[in-house]
Amino acid sequence: MLKPGIGFGVYLNVTKTDLDAVVVGSGPNGLAAAIVLQQRGLSVLLLEAKQTIGGGMRSEELTLPGFVHDVCSAVHPMAVLSPFFNTLPLEEHGLTYIYPPVAAAHPFDGGGAALLGGTVEETGRALGKDEEAYRLLIGGLVKDWPQIGGDIMGPLPFWSRHPFKMARFGWHALSAATALAERWHTKEARGLWAGMAAHSMLPLTRPTSSAIGLILMTAAHLKGWPVARGGSGAIARALSSYFVSLGGKIETGVEVRSLAQLPSSRAVLLDMTPRQLLGLGGHRWSALYKGQLERYRYGPGVFKIDWALDAPIPFAAPGCRNAGTVHLGGELEEIERAEAAIWKGGSSEKPFVLLAQQSIFDPSRAPAGKQVAWGYCHVPAGSTEDMTSRIEAQVERFAPGFRDRILARHTMNSVAMETYNGNYIGGDIGGGVVDMRQLFTRPALRWSPYRTSEKGIYICSSSTPPAGGVHGMCGFHAAQRALRDVFGG
């Protein structure tokens, strides 16, 4: 018998012969995997250790009553770009996206800013003499995305139906961000690009550091960078509501520490990273697979702040006031130095800061006339260094008077991030390093990256392709693999 937890409207008494599949973990990938299986009419149980579902999609009153903060993920270009999420009737289950006029802004000293959003032509024109280079690179990807997006958002294909377009994307994506930046000349284009590439959490001189920047810029022109009305938890609620409407079962408050805890089923899908798999059932894995899991590498952590504010952030550059996301780090060279310091075990006095100001566009997040804001910087894995003053200094640098508007703050260092979400090893919110080596062996070198060495057990976390982000595609592809292997397609 499975010990009942607190269910999503369901209280279970499951016997060992009742289930086709068990999914452990209710982040975007666990929910996606559960939905794929349940859509096929299978009996699926989703287990979550916390008392609420969501993984990185949770919203809470972290500072003051009435101020709703996104605990982890805040802005969702990958969710609206997701081929799988776009097939689901999530609006019918309460999800509404809000699209800021500017997807992302990148301010500079002196009051100017580069703005990403609208059409490729609109963004390009604002970059002056880099307009043509921007149109050729990003415009080309926007045009190609309908043919290659499915391949990019999944395991690396052995063959693409559009090999030349995929090769063109791969040539740029595998480049170091600093190398690709050589095509830009203005500080605006170079700074905007550096901020996008820094989402990789890699030194900008490393190969593959360009990939996520290219995808995020493409997403801005295809779908925008929206926030979820009411908080990121709304995405989790919509996904879980749809899953339950199909007949799926959810149990919360059930922490799975061993595979032996699970009721018997034909398939198990684990929304967990390699280190957790080792702890969950290391004796079940083959020596080869276990060795690969032990060698899996995690990236830097993050230090995060949520603010309750008595007014909007007073950015000097007007365009920043209309942006859902603002990248704070100045010119490319400064961002390059800040991110390189993390990989040397240190931190920067001027860290690169990713900031979201959701309540400007979603007034349900804060009391009337008030605001919330969200920001983080990268730090060495497991760091407990307090980055509050440095992060706030970066905001103040581009928004003089910001500190005077702070009513309360809530901080989480990288250790607190891992405590909150066990998938964030050392505070790594991306599920592991995505560099040249691990791009092709994520999480292990196998014919299918979603299969473990144990028949019927699969890994579906962001440690599998296509890696981190709220898009559900890791779970989607893992569930498709399980359908083919276990349930006859």
Salt bridges, closest charged atoms under 4 A:
ASP20 OD1 - ARG266 NH1 3.95
GLU48 OE2 - ARG58 NH2 3.17
ASP70 OD2 - ARG365 NH1 3.13
ASP109 OD1 - ARG397 NE 2.83
GLU132 OE2 - ARG135 NH2 2.40
ASP144 OD2 - ARG168 NH2 2.69
GLU255 OE1 - ARG257 NH2 3.29
ASP306 OD1 - HIS69 ND1 3.86
ASP306 OD2 - LYS304 NZ 2.15
GLU333 OE2 - ARG190 NH2 2.84
GLU334 OE2 - ARG397 NH1 2.68
GLU339 OE1 - HIS378 ND1 2.56
GLU349 OE2 - ARG390 NH2 3.24
ASP362 OD2 - ARG365 NE 2.73
GLU385 OE2 - ARG390 NH2 2.95
GLU392 OE2 - ARG409 NE 2.67
ASP435 OD2 - ARG297 NH1 2.89
GLU454 OE2 - ARG284 NH2 3.25
ASP485 OD2 - ARG451 NE 2.83
ASP485 OD1 - ARG481 NH2 3.00
